[in-house]
Every structure is written in structure tokens, then in C-alpha cells.
Amino acid sequence: MIGEIDIYGLFLPPLLVLAIVAWAVSALLRRVVRTVGGYRWIWHAPLFDLALYVVVLSGLAALWSQLG
């Protein structure tokens, strides 16, 4: 993950862009879990949400490093 991403002349670190994408993906996954009723089986919902975000972010970072 070396280098910057250029967005209209604004250079951003790739981890920031991945963090924003991971937030959007985890929000979508949280909505799916809520719709299916999965939060009935989860003991601490905010802790689960944080863990879900970390897993999605690390997965995206691993995918980025393999592609880049």
C-alpha cells in the first residue's frame, strides 16, 4: 500500500479510501443482518458492528495489496 490516490488533485492515502469503502460495505452488511434478524443472536451489537468493520477493512486491504 505505497503511494497515494489522486481524486481531483487531492492526494489521499489508500487506507483512508479503503476505510470509507469498508464503512459503506459494513453498513450494508449490518442492514442485511438486521433485516434477517441476526441481531437476536448477537450478545453485544456495537461490538459485533466494530468487529464486522475491522474484518471488512482488513479484507479490503488484503485484496488491495494483492491487486496492487
C-alpha positions as CSV (number, residue, x, y, z in Angstrom):
1,M,0.0,0.0,0.0
2,I,2.5,2.5,-1.2
3,G,1.6,5.7,-2.9
4,E,-1.4,8.0,-2.9
5,I,-4.7,8.0,-4.7
6,D,-5.4,11.2,-6.7
7,I,-9.0,12.4,-6.5
8,Y,-9.4,15.7,-8.4
9,G,-6.0,16.9,-7.3
10,L,-6.4,15.8,-3.7
11,F,-3.9,13.1,-2.8
12,L,-5.4,10.6,-0.3
13,P,-3.7,7.7,1.4
14,P,-5.1,4.4,0.2
15,L,-6.0,3.3,3.7
16,L,-8.4,6.3,4.1
17,V,-10.2,5.4,0.8
18,L,-10.4,1.7,1.9
19,A,-11.7,2.8,5.3
20,I,-14.5,4.7,3.7
21,V,-15.4,1.8,1.3
22,A,-15.3,-0.6,4.3
23,W,-17.7,1.7,6.2
24,A,-20.1,1.6,3.3
25,V,-19.8,-2.2,2.9
26,S,-20.2,-2.9,6.6
27,A,-23.3,-0.6,6.8
28,L,-24.8,-2.6,4.0
29,L,-24.0,-5.9,5.8
30,R,-25.4,-4.5,9.1
31,R,-28.6,-3.7,7.3
32,V,-28.8,-7.3,5.9
33,V,-28.1,-8.8,9.4
34,R,-30.8,-6.5,10.9
35,T,-33.3,-7.5,8.1
36,V,-32.7,-11.2,8.5
37,G,-33.0,-10.9,12.3
38,G,-29.4,-11.8,13.1
39,Y,-29.1,-9.3,16.0
40,R,-31.3,-11.6,18.1
41,W,-28.4,-14.0,18.3
42,I,-25.7,-11.4,18.9
43,W,-24.8,-10.6,22.5
44,H,-23.3,-7.1,22.1
45,A,-24.4,-5.4,18.9
46,P,-21.9,-2.5,18.9
47,L,-19.0,-4.8,19.4
48,F,-20.2,-7.0,16.6
49,D,-20.5,-3.9,14.3
50,L,-16.9,-2.9,15.2
51,A,-15.6,-6.4,14.5
52,L,-17.5,-6.6,11.2
53,Y,-16.0,-3.3,10.2
54,V,-12.5,-4.5,11.1
55,V,-12.9,-7.7,9.2
56,V,-14.2,-5.9,6.1
57,L,-11.4,-3.3,6.3
58,S,-8.7,-6.0,6.6
59,G,-10.2,-8.0,3.8
60,L,-10.2,-4.9,1.5
61,A,-6.7,-4.1,2.5
62,A,-5.5,-7.7,1.7
63,L,-7.3,-7.5,-1.6
64,W,-5.8,-4.1,-2.4
65,S,-2.3,-5.4,-1.6
66,Q,-2.8,-8.5,-3.8
67,L,-4.0,-6.4,-6.8
68,G,-1.5,-3.5,-6.4
